[in-house]
Amino acid sequence: MLLKRVGCGILLFMLLLNGSPGIKQAWAEQDLAPGAQAAILYDATSGRILYQKNADKEMLIASLTKIMTAIIAIENGKMNELVTVGPNAAGVEGSSIYLKQGEKIPLSTLLYGLMLRSGNDAAVAIAEHIGGSLEGFVYMMNEKAAYLGMVHTHFVNPHGLDMPGHYSSAWDLAILTAYALKNPIFQEIVKTEVKTVPWPGEKWHRKFYNKNKMLRFYKWADGVKTGYTKKARRTLVSSATKDGHQLITVTLNDGDDWKDSMNMLEYGFNHYDLLPVLVKGQDLLRKEYMTEDDQKFRVVSEITYRYPLTVDERKKITVEPVITYPLHLVEQNRMQVGTARIFLDDQLIGSAPLVVQYTNEPSVWNRWKEMMGYVFFQRWI
């Protein structure tokens, strides 16, 4: 949608809030993941794609499947509940944490075995426990995929072994991972390098060593999952957080996945800064209003909206407030009266609710912010 706008913002306030972003040199256009058949660099906060190659191509994904298995289990189970290992789990092929039929294992232990050691037996045990059956759990997986908008994904099993009709895309896996990383339990599991767990019936503890070498290779890495089958070849989802900015990479069928993932992450951190385009409480209309019972109020952003921007892009951001509720009819504080639409170079990239904020005398802090002026400019539609 192309609209004529001028936008609003507070330059100095933004710099003080996040620190000076510094000047970064733009990287030349290049293949950042030459070994991958498909790849993506994805901003976890905004969902912006910073680099992609065949990102929507439907491909085999191997054990990256387990990202979905883990988040469904976390959302639908309790970490301390016991899972009884059935014959299907004990007999599954491939990577294993060596479960035995009849064992009762805490769900939390199985999740660490699933994500650190890529245990296919753990995947089946979790699936049968949470979904009632493999079929029931796979249904939950596909329902979650549809809910998240993963349009190039279909699951057939909870572990990722090659089967007809089991596939996803780099883009879909980035969407899934960004969602899963919002869960603190998932986040804690996938950043763990070594986990020691007690084992029922044994006097000693077991140690799960994470197969994800990115946690050791890359300083800022904090997850998430490796994968391999003969048909899928090497697959990898990585996440890294630097100065509060979290990026996600996905590589599919990539013989040099560690290097390609680090290359994409370096590109992202060197090329983009995650900046607050809108700040919570920011007065977009720069005007004070009054209710029928003489209560003063302003119209402010309900949230802080952050977006990754290059140096050149910062001056291309515009914000357009749209008032959808008559301001003379305002009756209560914090009610939504409109939306701030955010554009980058005339392309809509996001929005933020506009709400009523009752005021008395403006605080010194608010006065100071107003005196600093705006880097972006605004106008009404």
N, C-alpha and C positions, 0 to 999 in steps of 0.2 A: 504494500500500500504506500503510495507516494503522496505525501501531504506537505504543504509549506508550513515550516515551523521555525521558530527561534526557541532555544531551550534555556534551562536555568541550572545553576549549581554554585557551589562555594569553593573556589580554588584553594585558598589558603587553609580553610577548615579541613578540606579533604587531605591536603598535604600533611597537616599536623596530626590528623587522625591515623594515617597509615605510614607516615614518613615519606621523605622525598623519593619518588619512584626511580630516579636516576635516568640517564640516557642510555638506551640499549641500541646497539647496532643491528639493523635489520639483516637477517640471514637471506642469502640468495635462494631462489626457488630450487629445490632439489628433492630427490627421493630420499626421505629421511629413514626409510626402512627397506633398503634394497633387497634384503633376503626374504621379505614377507610377500606372500601372495595377496594378503589383505592386511591392512593396518589402520589404526586411528589414534590420534592424540586428542583427548577430550577433557574439557574443564569440568571438574566434579561439581562446582558450585552452580554454574550457569547452564551447563549442558552445551556450551559452545564447542564446535569442532574446530580445532586449531590446525589439524593436518589429517588428511585421510587418503587412503589408496584402496579402492574396491571395498569401501567400508560397508556397503549394503549387499555384498555378494554372499549368498547362502553357502556355507561351508561346514565341513566336519570340524568339531571343536574339542573333541576328546574330554579330558577331565575339567575343562572350564565349566562344564555342565554342573559341577559340584558347587559353584557359587550360588546357583539357584537352589540346589538341594539344601545348602546350609541356611540360607536366609529364610526359607519356608519353615525349616525345623525350628529355628530360633523364634520365629514369630508365632508358631503354633504349639510349641512344646515348652517344658520347664527344664532348666539346665540340670537340676538334681534328680529328675525322674529316671527310673531304671528302665532300660530297654532290653527285652529278652531277645537274644540272637536266635533266629530261625534257620532252618536248613538252607533256604535260598541264599542267605547272607554268608553262611559258613562255606558255601560251595562256589561262590562267584569267582570268575577268573580275573587275572590281572593284579594290579597293585593291591596290597593287603596289609592289614594290621593284625592278621592271624586270629580272627575271632573263631570261637568254638560254639557249636550249637548248644543252646541252653544257658550260656553265660548271661548274666544280668549286668549290663554296663551302663553307667550314667550317660545321659544324653550329651553332657558337656565333653566327656572323654571321647565319645564317638565323633563329635564335631571337630575336635582337635586332630583326631586320627584321619578324618575326612579331608581336612584342609591342609594339614602339614605333611602327612604321609600319602595322601590321595587314595586312601583305602576304599576300594570298590565294595568290600564286604561291609564297611561302615556305612556306605551310601545305601545299600540295600536294607540293612538293619534299621537305619533311620527312616527310610521310606515306608517300610512295612509298619513301623511303630506310629508314625505321624499320619500316614494316609490310610491305614488299615490294610492296605495291599499295595503292591507295586503299581497296579493300574490306578488305584485311588490317588496315590501320590503324584503320578505322572499327570493326572488330570489337574491336580493343584498347581503343578509346575506350569502347565499351559494356560491355566486361568490367570496366574500371576503374570506370565509373559504378555498376555493380551491386555491386562490391566496397565502394565507399564508401557504399552505401545511398541512392543518388540515384534514388528510386523514380518521380520525375516527369520523367525525362530519357530521351531517345533521340537518338542521333546518326546522321546520314546522310553527313556530310562533315566535313573537318577545318578548314574556314574559317568556316562559319556562313552562307553564302549561303542564302536562303530555298529550302527544298525540302520536299515533303510528308514527314511523319514525323520532322522535325528540330525538337526542342523541348527546353526545360528549364523549371525554375521558379526563383524567387528563392531559395528555401530550398536547393534542390539546388546552385545556384551558390555559395552561401555555404559549404556543406559542402566543395565542391571547392576553393574558394579557400583555406579554412583549412588543408586538407591540403597544397595546393601551396606555401603560404607557409612551411611547415616545411622546405622544401628551400632551402638557402642559394643555389644557383645561380638558381633561379626568383626568389627574393627579391631578389637583386642585379639581375636583368634588369628586373623590373617597377618598381623604384624609380629607374631610370636616366632622367635627363631628356634627355641627348644622348649618343650613342655614335658614335665615329669608328672606322671599320674599313677596312683595306686591301682592295682589290678586284682579283681576278686579271685580269691583262691590261691593267690601267690604271695610269698613273703616279701618279695622285692617289688620295686616300682618299675614302670616302663618309661622310656624316654622317646618322645617323638621329635625328630629333627626335621625342620622345615626344608622341603625340596626347593623352595623358591630362593635361588641364589642372589636374586636382586637385593634381598635384605642385607647381604654381605657385600655385594659389588657396588651398590649405589647408596651414597650417604643419606639421601632424603627418602629412601624407599620405605613404605609401610604396608606392603601387601602386593598381590593378593593370591594368585593361583597359577600353577604350571599344568601342562597337559601334554600327552603324547599317545598316539596309536600309530600303527603302521600306515594306515590310510590318511589320517589327519595330519601326521607328522608332528612337529613341535608346535605347540600353541602356548600362549602366555598372556595373562592379564597382569599388569603392574600398576601400582599407585605410588605416588610420592608427594610429600608435603613439604614446602619450603616457605617460611615466613607466612604461614597461614594459607598458602595457595596450594590446593591439592589438584594434581593432574592424574589422569588415567591413560594408560596405553594398552592397546590390544594388538597382538600380532598373531596371525594364523598361517600355518604352514611356512614356518620361518626357521631355517637352519642356523641363523645367527641372531636368535631372538633377544639374548641379553644385550648385545651391542646395539641392536636396532631400538630396543626399548629405552636404553639410556640416551641414545642419540635424540629420540623424540622428546624425552623429558628435558634434556638440556636445551633443546630448541624452545620448548614451551616456557621454561623459566627465564631464559635469556631474552625472549622476544616479547613476552606479555607480562603485564602487571595486573593483579586483581584489585580493581579500584571501586570505591563506592560512588556509583553514579547518582544515587539518591541516599540521603541520610535520614534515619528515623527521626521524625519530628521536624523535618525541614519544611518551612513555610513556602509553598510553591506560588501562591497568589500574592504574597507580600501585601496583604491587606487584612484589616481586622473587621469582623462582622459582629452583628448583635442579634440575639434571639428576641422573640416577642416579649419575654420577661426580663429583658435588659442584661442578659448574660453575654459578655464578650467572648468571641472565639475566633480561632484561625483554622485554616484548612491545611493539614500537614500530611506528610507521608507516614504511613503506618509502619513501614519497614525500612531497613537499609538494603538497598539493592546493589549487589556487586557484580562486576562484569570484567572479564579479562580484555585488556586493550593494549595495543601497541602505542608507542609515543605519538605516531601520526594520527591514530584513530581518536585520540582523546578530544581533539578539537572538532570532531565530527559527530559527537554525541549531542542529541537534543531531547528535551523532555517536554511533553505536551499534556497539561492537565485537562481532564474532561470532567466537568461537573454534571452529574446525572440526577441530583436531588436538589430541589429548590432550597437555597440557603436561608431564605426567610422563614422556612418551615422547620428549621432545626429545633429539636426538642430535647436531645440528650447528648452528653459528652461521648466521644469515641465512636459515634455512629458513622458509617461509611456514606460519603456524599459524592464519590466519584472515583476516578482512576487516573493515575499518571502513566501515560504511555511513553515508552523509552525507545528511541530510534538511534541507530548507528548508520550514518550516511543514507538516510531516508528509508532504511529497512527496520521494521518493528522487531525489536529483540526481547522485549519484556514489558512488564507493567507492575505497578504497585498501587495498593488501595490508598485512597485519600480519605482521611477521617477528620472529624471535628475535634479540636483541642480547646477546651475552655481556658480562658486566660484571665488573669487579674492585671497587675502591672507587669510589663515584661521584665524578665530577669536580666541582670547584667550580662550573663552568658549569652542570652538570646540577642540582646542589643549588640554585643560584640560581634556575633556571627553576622548579623545584618550589615554592620558597618564594613565588613571585610569585602563585600561586593560579590558578584557572581561571575563565573567563568563561562557558564552556559547561559542562554537567554530563553525566555518563554513568551508565549502568547496564548490567548484563548482560541479555541476552534471557532 
